[in-house]
Amino acid sequence: MLDAKTVSSLSKAGMVASLAVLTLTGLGRGRSNRNIHVLAGVALIGFSVWHYNICRPPERRMLAGAMPRETDPGLAR
C-alpha cells in the first residue's frame, strides 16, 4: 500500500494532467474534442475530491453530552 505523501502526489499529478487536457481541448473544435473535454472535466472533479479526502484532517468525534467546539470556553483560539 502507498503512503499518504505518495497518494497525495498522485492526486495532484492527476489534477494537473486533467487540467492540461481540459485547457487544450477547450481551445479546439470538433465532436471528439468536446467528448474529451467533458471527460477531462469529470476527471478533474474526481481527482479534486480524491485529493480533498486525502488531505483533510481527521474528524473529531464528540462524546455524548459534550459541548460543541464553538461554545466550549476551554478551547479559545
C-alpha positions, 0 to 999 in steps of 0.5 A: 500500500502507498503512503499518504505523501505518495497518494497525495502526489498522485492526486495532484499529478492527476489534477494537473494532467486533467487540467492540461487536457481540459485547457487544450481541448477547450481551445479546439473544435470538433465532436471528439474534442468536446467528448474529451473535454467533458471527460477531462472535466469529470476527471478533474472533479474526481481527482479534486475530491480524491485529493480533498479526502486525502488531505483533510484532517481527521474528524473529531468525534464528540462524546455524548453530552459534550459541548460543541467546539464553538461554545466550549470556553476551554478551547479559545483560539 
